[in-house]
Amino acid sequence: MKLNATQQNTIEEQFGIEAIADDHPAIEKLKEVFGDHTFFLDAGGLNVVEPHPDSEAAAGAVVKLASWTDDQSQLNVHEPEVLPIAVKLDGGS
């Protein structure tokens, strides 16, 4: 899902992960492969936030799409992995 600036900032502050800027050269390729999302990088790899399936509140689930190689020089795409992290999505969409 594509997050608004407030939601993006909230997630960055809560979890110390960094969103990839919309003007980054990799964004177009990421959109081709994964769809239109706000993409986040952390020490574990490439993540997006999706609506949390078990929550009626404005909450999201962090989904890992790719993990870093051992030397952290490349990302290996794998089946989406829903992480045990729920995030508040206050601020609307």
MMTF fields as JSON, N, C-alpha, C and O atoms, coordinates in Angstrom:
{
  "mmtfVersion": "1.0.0",
  "mmtfProducer": "UNKNOWN",
  "numBonds": 371,
  "numAtoms": 372,
  "numGroups": 93,
  "numChains": 1,
  "numModels": 1,
  "chainsPerModel": [1],
  "groupsPerChain": [93],
  "chainIdList": ["A"],
  "bondAtomList": [4, 2, 8, 6, 12, 10, 16, 14, 20, 18, 24, 22, 28, 26, 32, 30, 36, 34, 40, 38, 44, 42, 48, 46, 52, 50, 56, 54, 60, 58, 64, 62, 68, 66, 72, 70, 76, 74, 80, 78, 84, 82, 88, 86, 92, 90, 96, 94, 100, 98, 104, 102, 108, 106, 112, 110, 116, 114, 120, 118, 124, 122, 128, 126, 132, 130, 136, 134, 140, 138, 144, 142, 148, 146, 152, 150, 156, 154, 160, 158, 164, 162, 168, 166, 172, 170, 176, 174, 180, 178, 184, 182, 188, 186, 192, 190, 196, 194, 200, 198, 204, 202, 208, 206, 212, 210, 216, 214, 220, 218, 224, 222, 228, 226, 232, 230, 236, 234, 240, 238, 244, 242, 248, 246, 252, 250, 256, 254, 260, 258, 264, 262, 268, 266, 272, 270, 276, 274, 280, 278, 284, 282, 288, 286, 292, 290, 296, 294, 300, 298, 304, 302, 308, 306, 312, 310, 316, 314, 320, 318, 324, 322, 328, 326, 332, 330, 336, 334, 340, 338, 344, 342, 348, 346, 352, 350, 356, 354, 360, 358, 364, 362, 368, 366],
  "bondOrderList": [1, 1, 1, 1, 1, 1, 1, 1, 1, 1, 1, 1, 1, 1, 1, 1, 1, 1, 1, 1, 1, 1, 1, 1, 1, 1, 1, 1, 1, 1, 1, 1, 1, 1, 1, 1, 1, 1, 1, 1, 1, 1, 1, 1, 1, 1, 1, 1, 1, 1, 1, 1, 1, 1, 1, 1, 1, 1, 1, 1, 1, 1, 1, 1, 1, 1, 1, 1, 1, 1, 1, 1, 1, 1, 1, 1, 1, 1, 1, 1, 1, 1, 1, 1, 1, 1, 1, 1, 1, 1, 1, 1],
  "groupList": [{"groupName": "MET", "atomNameList": ["N", "CA", "C", "O"], "elementList": ["N", "C", "C", "O"], "formalChargeList": [0, 0, 0, 0], "bondAtomList": [1, 0, 2, 1, 3, 2], "bondOrderList": [1, 1, 2], "singleLetterCode": "M", "chemCompType": "L-PEPTIDE LINKING"}, {"groupName": "LYS", "atomNameList": ["N", "CA", "C", "O"], "elementList": ["N", "C", "C", "O"], "formalChargeList": [0, 0, 0, 0], "bondAtomList": [1, 0, 2, 1, 3, 2], "bondOrderList": [1, 1, 2], "singleLetterCode": "K", "chemCompType": "L-PEPTIDE LINKING"}, {"groupName": "LEU", "atomNameList": ["N", "CA", "C", "O"], "elementList": ["N", "C", "C", "O"], "formalChargeList": [0, 0, 0, 0], "bondAtomList": [1, 0, 2, 1, 3, 2], "bondOrderList": [1, 1, 2], "singleLetterCode": "L", "chemCompType": "L-PEPTIDE LINKING"}, {"groupName": "ASN", "atomNameList": ["N", "CA", "C", "O"], "elementList": ["N", "C", "C", "O"], "formalChargeList": [0, 0, 0, 0], "bondAtomList": [1, 0, 2, 1, 3, 2], "bondOrderList": [1, 1, 2], "singleLetterCode": "N", "chemCompType": "L-PEPTIDE LINKING"}, {"groupName": "ALA", "atomNameList": ["N", "CA", "C", "O"], "elementList": ["N", "C", "C", "O"], "formalChargeList": [0, 0, 0, 0], "bondAtomList": [1, 0, 2, 1, 3, 2], "bondOrderList": [1, 1, 2], "singleLetterCode": "A", "chemCompType": "L-PEPTIDE LINKING"}, {"groupName": "THR", "atomNameList": ["N", "CA", "C", "O"], "elementList": ["N", "C", "C", "O"], "formalChargeList": [0, 0, 0, 0], "bondAtomList": [1, 0, 2, 1, 3, 2], "bondOrderList": [1, 1, 2], "singleLetterCode": "T", "chemCompType": "L-PEPTIDE LINKING"}, {"groupName": "GLN", "atomNameList": ["N", "CA", "C", "O"], "elementList": ["N", "C", "C", "O"], "formalChargeList": [0, 0, 0, 0], "bondAtomList": [1, 0, 2, 1, 3, 2], "bondOrderList": [1, 1, 2], "singleLetterCode": "Q", "chemCompType": "L-PEPTIDE LINKING"}, {"groupName": "ILE", "atomNameList": ["N", "CA", "C", "O"], "elementList": ["N", "C", "C", "O"], "formalChargeList": [0, 0, 0, 0], "bondAtomList": [1, 0, 2, 1, 3, 2], "bondOrderList": [1, 1, 2], "singleLetterCode": "I", "chemCompType": "L-PEPTIDE LINKING"}, {"groupName": "GLU", "atomNameList": ["N", "CA", "C", "O"], "elementList": ["N", "C", "C", "O"], "formalChargeList": [0, 0, 0, 0], "bondAtomList": [1, 0, 2, 1, 3, 2], "bondOrderList": [1, 1, 2], "singleLetterCode": "E", "chemCompType": "L-PEPTIDE LINKING"}, {"groupName": "PHE", "atomNameList": ["N", "CA", "C", "O"], "elementList": ["N", "C", "C", "O"], "formalChargeList": [0, 0, 0, 0], "bondAtomList": [1, 0, 2, 1, 3, 2], "bondOrderList": [1, 1, 2], "singleLetterCode": "F", "chemCompType": "L-PEPTIDE LINKING"}, {"groupName": "GLY", "atomNameList": ["N", "CA", "C", "O"], "elementList": ["N", "C", "C", "O"], "formalChargeList": [0, 0, 0, 0], "bondAtomList": [1, 0, 2, 1, 3, 2], "bondOrderList": [1, 1, 2], "singleLetterCode": "G", "chemCompType": "PEPTIDE LINKING"}, {"groupName": "ASP", "atomNameList": ["N", "CA", "C", "O"], "elementList": ["N", "C", "C", "O"], "formalChargeList": [0, 0, 0, 0], "bondAtomList": [1, 0, 2, 1, 3, 2], "bondOrderList": [1, 1, 2], "singleLetterCode": "D", "chemCompType": "L-PEPTIDE LINKING"}, {"groupName": "HIS", "atomNameList": ["N", "CA", "C", "O"], "elementList": ["N", "C", "C", "O"], "formalChargeList": [0, 0, 0, 0], "bondAtomList": [1, 0, 2, 1, 3, 2], "bondOrderList": [1, 1, 2], "singleLetterCode": "H", "chemCompType": "L-PEPTIDE LINKING"}, {"groupName": "PRO", "atomNameList": ["N", "CA", "C", "O"], "elementList": ["N", "C", "C", "O"], "formalChargeList": [0, 0, 0, 0], "bondAtomList": [1, 0, 2, 1, 3, 2], "bondOrderList": [1, 1, 2], "singleLetterCode": "P", "chemCompType": "L-PEPTIDE LINKING"}, {"groupName": "VAL", "atomNameList": ["N", "CA", "C", "O"], "elementList": ["N", "C", "C", "O"], "formalChargeList": [0, 0, 0, 0], "bondAtomList": [1, 0, 2, 1, 3, 2], "bondOrderList": [1, 1, 2], "singleLetterCode": "V", "chemCompType": "L-PEPTIDE LINKING"}, {"groupName": "SER", "atomNameList": ["N", "CA", "C", "O"], "elementList": ["N", "C", "C", "O"], "formalChargeList": [0, 0, 0, 0], "bondAtomList": [1, 0, 2, 1, 3, 2], "bondOrderList": [1, 1, 2], "singleLetterCode": "S", "chemCompType": "L-PEPTIDE LINKING"}, {"groupName": "TRP", "atomNameList": ["N", "CA", "C", "O"], "elementList": ["N", "C", "C", "O"], "formalChargeList": [0, 0, 0, 0], "bondAtomList": [1, 0, 2, 1, 3, 2], "bondOrderList": [1, 1, 2], "singleLetterCode": "W", "chemCompType": "L-PEPTIDE LINKING"}],
  "groupTypeList": [0, 1, 2, 3, 4, 5, 6, 6, 3, 5, 7, 8, 8, 6, 9, 10, 7, 8, 4, 7, 4, 11, 11, 12, 13, 4, 7, 8, 1, 2, 1, 8, 14, 9, 10, 11, 12, 5, 9, 9, 2, 11, 4, 10, 10, 2, 3, 14, 14, 8, 13, 12, 13, 11, 15, 8, 4, 4, 4, 10, 4, 14, 14, 1, 2, 4, 15, 16, 5, 11, 11, 6, 15, 6, 2, 3, 14, 12, 8, 13, 8, 14, 2, 13, 7, 4, 14, 1, 2, 11, 10, 10, 15],
  "groupIdList": [1, 2, 3, 4, 5, 6, 7, 8, 9, 10, 11, 12, 13, 14, 15, 16, 17, 18, 19, 20, 21, 22, 23, 24, 25, 26, 27, 28, 29, 30, 31, 32, 33, 34, 35, 36, 37, 38, 39, 40, 41, 42, 43, 44, 45, 46, 47, 48, 49, 50, 51, 52, 53, 54, 55, 56, 57, 58, 59, 60, 61, 62, 63, 64, 65, 66, 67, 68, 69, 70, 71, 72, 73, 74, 75, 76, 77, 78, 79, 80, 81, 82, 83, 84, 85, 86, 87, 88, 89, 90, 91, 92, 93],
  "secStructList": [7, 7, 7, 7, 2, 2, 2, 2, 2, 2, 2, 2, 2, 2, 2, 7, 7, 3, 3, 7, 7, 6, 6, 1, 6, 6, 2, 2, 2, 2, 2, 2, 2, 2, 7, 1, 7, 7, 7, 3, 3, 3, 6, 6, 3, 3, 3, 3, 3, 3, 3, 7, 6, 6, 7, 1, 1, 1, 3, 3, 3, 3, 3, 3, 3, 3, 3, 3, 7, 6, 6, 1, 1, 1, 3, 3, 3, 3, 3, 3, 3, 3, 3, 3, 3, 3, 3, 3, 7, 6, 6, 7, 7],
  "xCoordList": [0.833, 0.0, 0.884, 1.991, 0.39, 1.104, 0.689, -0.502, 1.644, 1.376, 1.49, 2.237, 0.748, 0.91, 2.113, 2.684, 2.484, 3.7, 3.619, 4.618, 2.449, 2.289, 2.49, 3.205, 1.861, 1.998, 3.45, 3.981, 4.077, 5.479, 6.373, 7.209, 6.214, 7.033, 6.801, 7.748, 5.562, 5.237, 5.968, 6.554, 5.936, 6.596, 8.107, 8.755, 8.67, 10.115, 10.533, 11.547, 9.749, 10.077, 9.889, 10.711, 8.812, 8.521, 9.554, 9.92, 10.025, 10.82, 12.222, 12.983, 12.582, 13.936, 14.25, 15.413, 13.225, 13.45, 13.279, 12.579, 13.9, 13.918, 13.153, 13.383, 12.235, 11.507, 12.431, 13.272, 12.264, 13.003, 12.264, 11.059, 12.964, 12.354, 11.691, 12.192, 10.561, 9.82, 10.624, 10.314, 11.651, 12.455, 13.742, 14.594, 13.878, 15.046, 15.008, 13.936, 16.152, 16.179, 15.612, 15.16, 15.623, 15.135, 13.611, 13.048, 12.948, 11.509, 10.705, 9.798, 11.001, 10.214, 10.308, 9.302, 11.497, 11.665, 10.938, 10.299, 11.031, 10.323, 8.819, 8.143, 8.288, 6.856, 6.475, 5.411, 7.336, 7.074, 6.961, 6.089, 7.847, 7.91, 6.855, 6.214, 6.668, 5.848, 4.567, 3.732, 4.391, 3.233, 3.562, 4.686, 2.559, 2.745, 2.646, 1.552, 3.785, 3.886, 4.844, 5.57, 4.832, 5.919, 6.881, 6.51, 8.112, 9.108, 10.039, 10.451, 10.365, 11.25, 12.43, 12.277, 13.612, 14.809, 15.205, 15.119, 15.639, 16.21, 17.344, 17.701, 17.904, 19.03, 18.65, 19.52, 17.346, 16.896, 16.587, 16.643, 16.255, 15.951, 14.92, 14.847, 14.118, 13.124, 11.745, 11.347, 11.02, 9.716, 8.679, 9.008, 7.417, 6.279, 5.331, 5.515, 4.327, 3.285, 1.977, 1.63, 1.254, -0.053, -1.075, -0.705, -2.362, -3.375, -3.275, -3.131, -3.35, -3.224, -4.481, -5.585, -4.329, -5.502, -6.335, -7.517, -5.755, -6.464, -6.863, -7.137, -6.899, -7.183, -8.273, -8.244, -9.232, -10.274, -9.832, -10.411, -8.833, -8.322, -7.407, -7.085, -7.004, -6.075, -4.691, -3.882, -4.43, -3.151, -2.624, -3.379, -1.317, -0.685, 0.263, 0.7, 0.571, 1.538, 2.748, 2.607, 3.936, 5.164, 5.396, 5.38, 5.612, 5.811, 7.187, 7.471, 8.037, 9.372, 9.264, 8.75, 9.761, 9.711, 11.037, 11.074, 12.126, 13.468, 14.413, 14.259, 15.389, 16.383, 17.762, 18.054, 18.598, 19.967, 20.766, 20.526, 21.718, 22.689, 23.602, 23.549, 24.438, 25.318, 26.198, 26.454, 26.665, 27.539, 26.748, 27.338, 25.431, 24.517, 24.764, 24.596, 25.168, 25.39, 24.209, 24.084, 23.344, 22.204, 21.01, 21.147, 19.841, 18.626, 18.162, 18.153, 17.776, 17.207, 15.701, 15.237, 14.948, 13.496, 13.03, 13.575, 12.022, 11.444, 9.947, 9.415, 9.279, 7.85, 7.649, 8.439, 6.604, 6.356, 6.227, 5.564, 6.879, 6.893, 6.303, 6.894, 5.143, 4.513, 5.274, 5.332, 5.85, 6.628, 5.698, 4.613, 6.099, 5.248, 5.317, 5.575, 5.082, 5.149, 3.862, 3.572, 3.098, 1.916, 2.241, 2.846, 1.84, 2.12, 0.82, -0.134, 0.789, -0.378, -0.317, 0.738, -1.459, -1.53, -2.393, -3.195, -2.244, -2.976, -2.614, -1.516, -3.516, -3.231, -3.914, -3.708, -4.72, -5.466, -4.588, -3.364, -5.204, -4.441, -4.6, -4.015],
  "yCoordList": [-1.169, 0.0, 1.241, 1.236, 2.261, 3.529, 4.341, 4.56, 4.781, 5.521, 7.016, 7.459, 7.783, 9.234, 9.641, 8.812, 10.89, 11.363, 11.179, 10.83, 11.409, 11.252, 9.798, 9.511, 8.889, 7.463, 7.017, 6.287, 7.458, 7.099, 7.578, 6.818, 8.81, 9.366, 8.619, 8.373, 8.261, 7.521, 6.185, 5.809, 5.473, 4.168, 4.322, 3.545, 5.315, 5.544, 5.82, 5.303, 6.634, 6.976, 5.791, 5.572, 5.019, 3.895, 2.782, 2.163, 2.526, 1.331, 1.583, 0.633, 2.827, 3.121, 2.57, 2.323, 2.375, 1.939, 3.136, 4.087, 3.099, 4.252, 3.957, 2.945, 4.864, 4.74, 5.113, 6.003, 4.427, 4.771, 5.932, 5.845, 7.001, 8.197, 7.884, 7.076, 8.539, 8.32, 8.654, 8.16, 9.485, 9.851, 9.017, 9.303, 7.991, 7.113, 6.332, 5.907, 6.14, 5.439, 4.02, 3.519, 3.37, 1.991, 1.894, 0.815, 2.995, 2.951, 2.413, 1.605, 2.824, 2.354, 0.839, 0.185, 0.275, -1.18, -1.876, -2.907, -1.322, -1.902, -1.906, -2.882, -0.819, -0.76, -1.795, -2.409, -1.993, -3.004, -4.393, -5.176, -4.693, -6.025, -6.218, -7.267, -5.223, -5.405, -4.572, -4.778, -3.646, -2.763, -1.44, -1.207, -0.585, 0.769, 0.748, 0.691, 0.793, 0.755, 1.842, 2.436, 2.087, 2.8, 1.713, 0.836, 1.766, 0.731, 1.195, 2.355, 0.271, 0.556, -0.403, -1.589, 0.129, -0.698, -0.711, 0.301, -1.878, -1.986, -3.0, -3.474, -3.332, -4.266, -5.647, -6.419, -5.968, -7.272, -7.339, -8.414, -6.191, -6.212, -5.179, -4.086, -5.553, -4.674, -5.024, -6.189, -4.007, -4.213, -3.244, -2.181, -3.645, -2.772, -2.921, -3.796, -2.071, -2.176, -2.459, -1.791, -3.456, -3.826, -3.708, -3.763, -3.544, -3.516, -4.783, -5.885, -4.618, -5.755, -6.608, -6.102, -7.904, -8.749, -9.012, -9.339, -8.877, -9.2, -7.97, -8.069, -6.83, -5.606, -4.808, -4.618, -4.346, -3.472, -2.015, -1.147, -1.738, -0.38, -0.038, -0.889, 1.201, 1.645, 1.107, 1.787, -0.13, -0.762, -1.436, -1.812, -1.577, -2.245, -3.321, -3.329, -4.228, -5.293, -5.052, -4.718, -5.222, -5.091, -6.418, -7.486, -6.327, -7.507, -7.418, -6.473, -8.412, -8.446, -9.111, -10.222, -8.408, -8.898, -9.47, -10.327, -8.989, -9.418, -9.263, -8.364, -10.153, -10.129, -9.849, -10.214, -9.201, -8.928, -10.224, -11.18, -10.25, -11.328, -11.184, -10.173, -12.188, -12.159, -10.924, -10.389, -10.463, -9.28, -7.974, -6.905, -8.068, -6.935, -6.108, -4.889, -6.783, -6.068, -6.215, -5.447, -7.2, -7.442, -7.896, -8.379, -7.726, -8.226, -9.465, -9.492, -10.491, -11.704, -11.685, -11.685, -11.668, -11.671, -13.06, -14.071, -13.098, -14.359, -14.179, -13.083, -15.252, -15.148, -14.099, -14.034, -13.276, -12.273, -12.923, -13.947, -12.302, -12.805, -11.739, -10.676, -12.028, -11.086, -11.153, -12.2, -10.03, -9.967, -9.741, -9.183, -10.16, -9.981, -8.544, -8.31, -7.595, -6.178, -5.529, -5.567, -4.944, -4.175, -2.697, -2.304, -1.892, -0.466, 0.314, -0.083, 1.419, 2.303, 3.119, 3.624, 3.24, 4.006, 5.239, 5.562, 5.931, 7.165, 8.16, 8.117, 9.028, 10.037, 9.752, 10.491, 8.71, 8.418, 8.026, 7.995, 7.723, 7.311, 8.244, 8.025],
  "zCoordList": [0.0, 0.0, 0.0, 0.538, -0.592, -0.64, 0.582, 0.806, 1.358, 2.584, 2.34, 1.468, 3.111, 3.021, 3.88, 4.588, 3.812, 4.492, 6.002, 6.632, 6.594, 8.034, 8.444, 9.405, 7.718, 8.011, 7.849, 8.685, 6.779, 6.519, 7.649, 8.138, 8.069, 9.152, 10.461, 11.209, 10.741, 11.957, 11.973, 12.988, 10.864, 10.785, 10.905, 11.605, 10.23, 10.324, 11.772, 12.24, 12.47, 13.857, 14.793, 15.683, 14.606, 15.499, 15.376, 16.375, 14.167, 13.943, 13.416, 13.229, 13.175, 12.728, 11.349, 11.03, 10.527, 9.151, 8.246, 8.594, 7.108, 6.222, 4.939, 4.277, 4.601, 3.337, 2.188, 2.312, 1.081, -0.128, -0.78, -1.016, -1.068, -1.643, -2.991, -3.773, -3.24, -4.483, -5.734, -6.818, -5.596, -6.767, -6.883, -7.724, -6.039, -6.116, -7.437, -7.867, -8.076, -9.368, -9.329, -10.359, -8.186, -8.092, -7.97, -8.152, -7.669, -7.394, -8.575, -8.372, -9.771, -10.923, -11.075, -11.35, -10.901, -10.997, -9.849, -10.056, -8.648, -7.509, -7.747, -7.422, -8.314, -8.629, -9.678, -9.588, -10.673, -11.701, -11.086, -11.461, -10.142, -9.552, -8.458, -8.403, -7.589, -6.391, -6.357, -5.476, -7.283, -7.248, -6.582, -6.139, -6.521, -5.989, -4.467, -3.906, -3.816, -2.359, -1.897, -2.695, -0.605, 0.046, 0.495, 1.275, 0.009, 0.282, 1.389, 1.43, 2.285, 3.403, 3.379, 3.089, 3.69, 3.848, 5.321, 6.016, 5.776, 7.11, 7.052, 5.974, 8.194, 8.236, 7.72, 7.316, 7.729, 7.264, 5.787, 5.19, 5.177, 3.751, 3.339, 3.9, 2.337, 1.726, 2.268, 2.272, 2.726, 3.355, 2.796, 2.268, 2.929, 2.674, 3.855, 4.702, 3.908, 4.919, 4.205, 3.231, 4.699, 4.168, 5.29, 6.463, 4.952, 6.015, 6.864, 6.335, 8.162, 9.079, 8.979, 9.178, 8.67, 8.45, 9.705, 9.592, 10.889, 12.126, 12.923, 14.119, 12.283, 13.025, 12.332, 11.116, 13.115, 12.581, 12.695, 12.043, 13.498, 13.674, 12.506, 11.677, 12.46, 11.418, 11.754, 12.385, 11.319, 11.62, 10.369, 9.473, 10.333, 9.206, 9.682, 10.833, 8.777, 9.042, 8.153, 6.977, 8.717, 7.942, 7.22, 7.833, 5.901, 5.07, 4.41, 3.675, 4.679, 4.073, 2.705, 2.579, 1.678, 0.301, -0.174, -1.057, 0.417, 0.001, 1.187, 2.014, 1.249, 2.323, 1.738, 0.599, 2.528, 2.105, 1.981, 2.718, 1.045, 0.992, 2.205, 2.905, 2.458, 3.631, 3.683, 4.762, 2.523, 2.515, 2.335, 2.177, 2.359, 2.22, 0.967, 0.973, -0.112, -1.368, -2.329, -3.282, -2.079, -2.956, -2.13, -1.005, -2.723, -2.104, -2.843, -4.074, -2.098, -2.666, -2.432, -1.292, -3.524, -3.439, -3.009, -3.45, -2.147, -1.69, -1.497, -1.675, -1.137, -0.849, 0.24, 1.182, 0.128, 1.168, 2.543, 2.711, 3.514, 4.889, 5.804, 5.992, 6.368, 7.291, 8.61, 9.255, 8.998, 10.232, 11.422, 11.256, 12.6, 13.782, 14.304, 15.485, 13.409, 13.741, 13.25, 12.054, 14.138, 13.763, 13.947, 14.944, 12.987, 13.043, 13.003, 12.335, 13.715, 13.692, 12.408, 12.026, 11.754, 10.507, 10.685, 9.809, 11.797, 12.019, 10.93, 10.376, 10.636, 9.624, 8.31, 7.347, 8.232, 7.01, 5.867, 5.994, 4.738, 3.565, 2.421, 1.36]
}
